[in-house]
């Protein structure tokens, strides 16, 4: 019986050895799996870091867009003010053009009047020349008549 027990014990030891070997293999596999999980964890940490950097970049881009939006709002307001000013300038320019047209018409009218006055003046000067000539003739004739009268008085 002792032998049988020894045999059974040996068989059991053999089985336990096999089971131990299998457990060692399983432990090795679990170690490999643990390493892989650690690698996966490291990769996830790297991915998280990348996402954090991407988030920071997006925040900077968002701030830039906010700044651009603010600038565009300011530019839109300035553009509206420029349009209003341009409309006012256009109205002033039109009024000035109208005034210039009125002044030109007045100047043209004055130029016509000056031309008429100048024509009238020439006409008057021509008439004066004729009158001067007539007065000279009358003076000459009067002088002759005065001489004739003086001769007649002397003869009598």
Buried (B, 14 or more C-beta within 10 A) or exposed (E): EEEEEEEEEEEEEEEEEEEEEEEEEEEEEEEEEEEEEEEEEEEEEEEEEEEEEEEEEEEEEEEEEEEEEEEEEEEEEEEEEEEEEEEEEEEEEEEEEEEEEEEEEEEEEEEEEEEEEEEEEEEEEEEEEEEEEEEEEEEEEEEEEEEEEEEEEEEE
